[in-house]
Amino acid sequence: MKKFNLIFVTILSLGLFFASCEGEDGRDGIDGIDGQDGVDGQDGVDGQDGVDGQDGEDAVVEMMVDAADLLLTSISTDGGVPFDADNPAVDYPEEANVFFPSVLGVDYTVDRNVAPDGPTVRLPMFQGWEIVNGTPRELYYVITEASNKELARLLGVIYAPRMANAIGSGGDQNSTWSDDGRLVFEGTVDFSPARSLVAGGLSSDGLLFGFPPAEVNPGAIADENWSSYVVLPGTDVIINAQPIANSTGLHDRIPHGNGTSSEQEDNQNNPNLDRNGAAVVLQLLDGWHNGRPYYFHIVTDTSDPAPAAIELGVFAPRLAQLPSFGNFPGGSMLPFSPTVNGRGDTGDGLFQGLNTASLSNRQTMDPTNTFPIDPRDPDYAPMWDAHLTEFTVPEEERVILKSFDQINELLEQGILRPFRGNLNQYPASNSLSDLLTAAGAIINCPVISQPFSSAIGQQYGNPTN
């Protein structure tokens, strides 16, 4: 605990408030894990040296087909049903507005009196390997985006080409293929820490309360080698592969299953983590985009311990090396705008802000941040570059922030200002706003859907294990 108290104090001083290796049948062999000997027969996966023009394009497609085959075969081996691009398992209606077809099911129940965990999504779950002190250990993960269009189509995930800008930045992670045709990651994640957060007190000017927290301890911590921007072996393609479980525990965004106490968080028998069906259920977070609510997304990992504790993500410090804070449409990230002191809960279901989230009980109130574009925009990327705002008016005069246009208008009027903790070395250099500055924190927030109001309360596909 002392480690992260010190980290957070340091951040404040800068101005930022802010299974065993045997496994199941078919997973035992991992000979050749240091290289790619086990997949030499996968033509095209090992590279495309000397290939030019159309032949080069064909070789890239072949490489993507081979990579997709390996990943989808692992789903089948683990007892799941691999995505079929030509025959998706779920035909989502327009009102559900799901952004990628491999989603197995969604539950849009937002009334927590009916569904205590709130809205959820069920996703295909992949098993790979992480190396811990030279020993392989199973790691379970989900894939939500790919920087190559053909691979995205084959896997049924979001096409996000800007992710490729991260290659070689130091914020990405390389991978290899194991003998059993699974990804082997350089980094590792420890899910065993107990998440805790102590809300902050009232600021001297009366504008801030709850945020920044007085103390944070994330519920999961990645080592210095982990990044969810994973470069596929022998390619210049990145997938967003987010860790959700290993023998140390489970991601805090996996609902508790049959229990409701914090002791259930790392329960390896939690039915929402289905190893034998290759599927996982995760909580959705709400947000605002283009004036509309229900901008449902998941939070997986973050570059800073404070948002990791507030939004129940993995603290992954390597993400801070991704290019580049405050830069859009360049770089590999996308700006979004949380407010630090938004409207508190008045009983009408409308609340917002990192303060509200910091003061709430676990998983009951999310910040409902404001987002600029959706995944159908080619400039979309899942790594969100936080541009924090701060209201300058009393709480009773604070409104719900629903769009970037509204934020820019309120900044011009002085009702909002860039948060006093935003780091000045990241000035505004993006086309979304020249009035905002970056905070220096990244949150991995893949967007799942933005349903119409008619879909709220409904279930689509198979949302449960």
C-alpha positions in Angstrom: 0.0 0.0 0.0 2.8 2.4 0.8 4.1 2.2 -2.7 1.0 3.6 -4.3 0.4 6.2 -1.6 3.9 7.6 -2.5 3.1 7.4 -6.2 -0.1 9.4 -5.8 1.6 12.0 -3.6 4.2 12.4 -6.2 1.5 12.9 -8.9 -0.2 15.5 -6.7 3.1 17.3 -6.3 3.3 17.6 -10.1 -0.2 18.9 -10.2 -2.2 15.9 -11.3 -5.2 15.4 -9.0 -6.4 12.9 -10.5 -3.6 -21.1 -13.0 -1.5 -23.1 -13.1 0.6 -23.9 -16.1 -1.2 -27.3 -16.7 -4.6 -25.7 -17.3 -7.4 -27.5 -19.1 -6.9 -30.2 -21.7 -5.1 -28.9 -24.8 -3.3 -26.2 -22.9 -0.5 -28.3 -21.4 2.2 -28.0 -24.1 4.2 -24.8 -24.3 7.5 -26.0 -25.7 9.2 -23.3 -27.8 7.6 -20.5 -25.9 10.7 -18.3 -26.4 10.2 -18.3 -30.2 7.7 -19.2 -32.8 8.8 -22.7 -33.6 5.3 -24.0 -32.9 3.7 -22.0 -35.7 6.3 -22.2 -38.5 3.7 -24.0 -40.6 1.5 -21.0 -40.5 2.5 -19.5 -43.8 2.8 -15.7 -43.7 2.7 -15.3 -39.9 6.5 -15.1 -39.5 7.0 -12.1 -41.8 6.8 -10.8 -45.3 10.4 -9.9 -46.1 11.0 -9.1 -49.8 7.3 -8.9 -50.7 6.2 -5.8 -52.6 3.2 -4.4 -54.3 0.1 -6.6 -54.7 2.0 -9.6 -53.5 2.8 -7.7 -50.3 -0.9 -6.9 -49.8 -1.8 -10.5 -50.4 0.8 -11.6 -48.0 -0.5 -9.2 -45.3 -4.0 -10.6 -45.8 -2.7 -14.1 -45.5 -0.9 -13.3 -42.3 -4.1 -11.8 -40.9 -6.0 -14.9 -41.9 -3.4 -17.1 -40.2 -3.3 -15.0 -37.0 -7.1 -15.0 -36.9 -7.2 -18.8 -37.4 -4.9 -19.3 -34.4 -6.9 -17.0 -32.1 -10.3 -18.4 -33.2 -9.1 -22.0 -32.9 -8.1 -21.3 -29.3 -11.7 -20.2 -28.6 -12.9 -23.5 -30.1 -10.3 -25.5 -28.1 -11.5 -23.9 -24.9 -15.1 -24.9 -25.4 -16.4 -21.7 -27.0 -17.9 -20.9 -30.4 -15.4 -18.9 -32.5 -16.7 -15.9 -34.3 -17.7 -16.4 -37.9 -17.4 -13.3 -40.0 -19.8 -14.7 -42.6 -22.4 -15.8 -40.1 -22.3 -13.8 -36.8 -24.0 -15.6 -34.0 -26.1 -12.5 -33.0 -27.9 -10.2 -35.4 -28.2 -7.0 -33.3 -31.1 -4.7 -34.2 -30.5 -1.1 -35.0 -31.8 0.1 -31.6 -29.1 -2.0 -29.8 -26.4 -0.1 -31.8 -23.6 -2.6 -30.9 -20.3 -1.5 -32.5 -18.7 -4.8 -33.2 -20.3 -8.2 -34.1 -18.3 -10.6 -31.9 -20.2 -9.3 -28.8 -22.0 -12.4 -27.5 -24.7 -10.5 -25.6 -25.6 -7.3 -23.8 -27.9 -6.6 -20.9 -29.1 -3.0 -21.0 -30.7 -3.1 -17.5 -29.7 0.2 -15.9 -31.9 0.0 -12.9 -29.7 -1.3 -10.1 -32.7 -2.2 -8.0 -33.3 -4.8 -10.7 -29.7 -5.6 -11.7 -27.3 -4.6 -8.9 -24.3 -4.9 -11.3 -25.9 -2.5 -13.8 -25.6 -3.1 -17.6 -23.2 -5.8 -18.7 -21.6 -7.2 -21.8 -20.5 -10.8 -22.6 -17.4 -11.1 -24.7 -15.3 -14.0 -26.2 -12.4 -14.8 -23.9 -9.0 -15.9 -25.1 -6.4 -17.8 -23.1 -2.7 -16.9 -23.6 0.5 -17.1 -21.7 2.5 -14.6 -19.6 6.0 -15.4 -18.3 6.5 -15.0 -14.6 10.1 -15.4 -13.5 10.8 -17.6 -16.5 7.7 -19.8 -15.9 4.6 -19.7 -18.1 1.3 -18.8 -16.5 -2.1 -18.8 -18.1 -3.6 -15.3 -18.8 -7.1 -14.7 -19.9 -7.9 -11.6 -22.1 -10.4 -10.1 -24.4 -9.8 -8.4 -27.8 -11.9 -5.4 -28.8 -9.9 -3.6 -31.5 -7.4 -4.3 -34.3 -5.3 -1.9 -36.4 -5.7 -4.1 -39.5 -9.1 -4.0 -41.3 -9.0 -7.6 -42.4 -8.0 -8.9 -39.0 -10.8 -6.8 -37.4 -13.3 -8.3 -39.8 -12.2 -11.8 -39.1 -12.2 -11.4 -35.3 -15.4 -9.3 -35.3 -13.8 -6.4 -33.5 -13.5 -2.7 -34.1 -11.1 -1.5 -36.8 -8.9 1.2 -35.2 -6.0 2.0 -37.5 -4.5 4.7 -35.3 -3.4 2.1 -32.8 -0.6 1.2 -35.2 1.1 4.6 -34.4 2.1 3.1 -31.1 4.5 0.5 -32.6 8.0 1.1 -31.4 6.9 3.9 -28.9 7.8 1.9 -25.8 4.1 2.0 -24.8 3.3 -1.1 -26.9 4.1 -4.8 -26.0 5.5 -7.4 -28.3 4.2 -11.0 -28.4 5.1 -14.4 -29.7 3.2 -17.6 -30.6 3.5 -20.6 -28.4 3.5 -24.3 -29.5 -0.2 -24.5 -28.8 -0.9 -21.5 -31.0 -1.6 -19.0 -28.3 -0.2 -15.5 -27.7 2.7 -15.2 -25.3 3.0 -11.8 -23.7 6.1 -10.1 -22.4 4.3 -8.5 -19.4 2.3 -9.8 -16.4 -0.6 -8.7 -14.3 -1.2 -9.2 -10.6 -4.9 -9.2 -9.8 -4.4 -10.0 -6.1 -4.2 -6.5 -4.5 -7.3 -5.3 -2.6 -8.6 -2.2 -4.2 -9.2 0.7 -1.8 -9.9 4.4 -2.2 -10.2 7.2 0.4 -12.1 10.2 -0.9 -10.6 13.6 -0.6 -12.0 16.4 1.5 -13.4 19.8 0.7 -11.0 22.2 -1.0 -10.3 25.6 0.5 -12.3 27.3 -2.3 -15.2 25.0 -1.8 -15.2 23.8 -5.4 -13.7 20.3 -5.0 -14.9 17.5 -2.7 -14.2 13.8 -3.0 -11.7 14.2 -5.9 -8.7 14.1 -5.8 -8.7 11.1 -3.5 -6.7 11.2 -0.3 -5.4 7.7 -1.0 -5.7 5.1 -3.8 -4.7 1.5 -4.1 -5.6 -0.2 -7.4 -7.1 -3.6 -7.4 -4.7 -4.9 -10.1 -1.2 -4.0 -11.0 0.7 -4.7 -14.2 4.5 -5.0 -14.4 6.6 -2.6 -16.4 6.4 -4.8 -19.5 2.6 -4.9 -19.8 0.6 -3.0 -22.4 -2.7 -3.9 -23.9 -1.5 -2.5 -27.2 0.0 -5.8 -28.3 2.0 -6.2 -31.5 1.2 -9.5 -33.2 4.2 -11.6 -33.9 6.0 -10.8 -37.2 3.6 -8.0 -38.1 3.1 -4.3 -37.8 -0.5 -4.9 -36.5 -1.7 -4.1 -33.0 -4.6 -5.6 -31.2 -6.1 -4.2 -28.0 -5.8 -7.3 -25.8 -6.9 -6.5 -22.3 -6.1 -8.8 -19.3 -9.0 -10.0 -17.2 -7.9 -13.0 -15.1 -5.1 -15.3 -14.2 -4.2 -17.5 -11.2 -3.7 -14.3 -9.0 -7.4 -13.2 -9.4 -10.0 -11.6 -11.6 -10.5 -8.1 -13.0 -12.6 -5.9 -10.7 -15.0 -5.2 -13.6 -16.1 -8.8 -13.6 -19.3 -8.9 -11.5 -19.2 -10.8 -8.3 -21.3 -13.7 -9.5 -23.3 -15.4 -6.8 -21.8 -13.3 -4.0 -22.0 -9.6 -3.2 -19.1 -9.1 -0.8 -15.6 -7.9 -1.8 -14.2 -11.3 -1.0 -15.9 -12.5 -4.2 -13.8 -10.3 -6.4 -11.1 -12.8 -7.0 -13.2 -15.9 -6.8 -11.8 -18.3 -9.4 -15.2 -20.1 -9.5 -17.1 -16.9 -10.4 -19.6 -18.0 -13.2 -19.0 -14.7 -15.0 -15.6 -16.0 -15.9 -16.3 -19.1 -18.0 -13.1 -20.9 -18.8 -14.9 -23.9 -20.2 -17.0 -21.7 -22.5 -14.4 -19.1 -23.4 -16.6 -16.2 -22.4 -16.6 -13.5 -19.8 -19.2 -11.0 -18.5 -18.0 -7.5 -17.7 -19.7 -4.4 -16.3 -20.4 -1.6 -18.7 -19.8 2.1 -17.7 -22.1 4.8 -19.0 -21.0 8.0 -20.7 -22.2 10.9 -23.0 -21.5 11.3 -26.7 -23.0 13.8 -29.1 -25.7 14.8 -26.7 -26.9 11.3 -26.0 -26.4 9.0 -22.9 -25.7 5.3 -22.8 -22.3 5.5 -24.4 -21.5 2.1 -23.0 -17.8 1.1 -22.6 -15.6 -1.0 -20.5 -12.5 0.1 -18.5 -9.6 -2.4 -18.5 -6.3 -0.7 -17.7 -5.0 2.8 -17.0 -1.6 4.5 -16.9 -2.2 6.0 -13.4 -3.2 4.5 -10.1 -5.9 7.1 -9.3 -8.2 6.3 -12.3 -7.4 2.6 -11.9 -8.8 2.7 -8.4 -11.7 5.0 -9.2 -12.8 3.1 -12.3 -11.8 -0.4 -11.2 -9.0 -0.9 -13.8 -5.5 -2.4 -13.9 -2.7 0.0 -13.2 -0.4 -0.4 -16.1 2.4 2.2 -16.0 3.8 1.3 -19.4 0.8 2.9 -21.1 2.2 6.3 -20.2 4.7 5.9 -23.0 2.1 5.8 -25.7 2.2 8.7 -28.2 1.2 11.3 -27.3 -0.7 13.2 -24.6 -2.7 16.1 -25.9 -2.1 15.1 -29.6 -5.0 14.4 -31.9 -5.5 13.3 -34.7 -1.9 12.4 -34.5 -0.6 9.8 -32.1 -2.4 6.6 -30.9 -4.9 8.0 -28.4 -8.1 9.8 -28.4 -9.0 12.8 -26.1 -12.0 12.5 -23.8 -13.2 14.8 -21.0 -14.0 13.8 -17.5 -15.1 16.5 -15.2 -13.6 16.5 -11.7 -16.5 18.2 -9.8 -19.7 17.5 -11.7 -23.2 17.3 -10.5 -23.7 15.0 -7.5 -26.5 12.5 -7.1 -29.8 14.3 -6.5 -32.0 11.2 -6.8 -33.0 11.7 -10.4 -30.4 9.4 -11.8 -28.4 12.2 -13.4 -24.9 12.6 -11.9 -21.4 13.1 -13.2 -17.9 13.6 -12.1 -14.8 12.0 -10.6 -15.9 13.5 -7.3 -19.2 11.6 -7.4 -17.4 8.4 -8.4 -14.9 8.8 -5.6 -17.6 9.3 -3.0 -19.8 6.4 -4.1 -19.9 2.8 -3.0 -18.0 0.3 -5.1 -19.3 0.0 -8.7 -22.5 1.9 -8.0 -21.7 5.3 -9.6 -19.4 5.8 -12.5 -18.1 9.2 -13.7 -20.2 9.2 -16.9 -17.5 11.0 -18.8 -17.9 12.9 -22.1 -16.6 11.4 -25.4 -16.0 13.1 -28.8 -16.6 10.3 -31.4 -17.7 6.7 -31.7 -15.9 3.7 -33.1 -17.3 4.1 -36.6 -15.1 7.2 -37.0 -11.7 6.3 -38.5 -10.0 8.5 -35.9 -11.3 6.4 -33.0 -8.8 4.7 -30.7 -9.6 2.9 -27.4 -6.8 4.5 -25.4 -8.4 7.6 -24.0 -6.3 10.6 -23.2 -7.9 12.4 -20.2 -8.6 16.2 -20.6 -10.1 17.1 -17.3 -12.4 20.0 -16.7 -13.4 21.8 -13.5 -16.6 23.8 -12.9 -16.1 27.3 -11.5 -19.7 27.7 -10.3 -21.5 26.3 -7.3 -22.8 22.7 -7.5 -26.4 23.7 -7.9 -25.4 25.5 -11.1 -23.4 22.7 -12.6 -25.0 20.9 -15.6 -24.5 17.5 -17.1 -21.8 17.6 -19.8 -23.2 15.8 -22.8 -20.9 16.7 -25.8 -17.6 18.3 -26.7 -19.4 21.2 -28.3 -21.1 22.0 -25.0 -17.8 21.7 -23.1 -16.1 24.1 -25.5 -19.0 26.6 -25.1 -18.8 26.4 -21.3 -15.0 26.8 -21.4 -15.4 30.0 -23.5 -18.0 31.3 -21.0 -15.7 30.5 -18.0 -18.2 28.2 -16.4 -15.7 25.4 -17.0 -11.9 25.6 -17.0 -9.1 23.1 -17.5 -8.7 21.2 -14.2 -6.0 22.9 -12.1 -4.2 19.6 -11.9 -3.7 19.1 -15.6 0.0 19.0 -16.4 1.2 22.0 -18.3 3.7 20.1 -20.4 0.8 18.7 -22.4 -0.8 21.8 -24.0 -3.8 21.5 -26.3 -2.7 20.3 -29.7 -5.9 18.6 -30.9 -8.6 19.5 -33.3 -11.4 18.8 -30.8 -10.6 21.7 -28.5 -7.9 24.3 -28.2 -9.2 25.2 -24.7 -8.4 21.9 -23.0 -5.2 20.5 -21.8 -4.2 16.9 -21.1 -3.9 15.5 -17.6 -1.2 13.0 -18.4 -3.4 9.9 -17.7 -4.7 7.3 -20.1 -7.6 5.0 -19.6 -8.2 2.0 -21.9 -12.0 2.4 -22.7 -13.1 0.2 -25.6 -16.6 1.3 -26.6 -19.2 -1.5 -26.9 -22.4 0.2 -27.9 -24.6 3.3 -27.7 -28.2 2.0 -27.7 -31.3 4.0 -28.3 -33.5 4.7 -25.3 -36.0 2.1 -26.6 -33.3 -0.6 -26.0 -32.8 0.3 -22.3 -34.0 -2.5 -20.1 -33.7 -5.1 -22.9 -31.3 -8.0 -23.4 -29.8 -9.0 -26.7 -27.9 -12.1 -27.7 -26.8 -14.3 -24.7 -25.6 -11.9 -22.0 -24.9 -14.5 -19.3 -22.7 -17.5 -18.9 
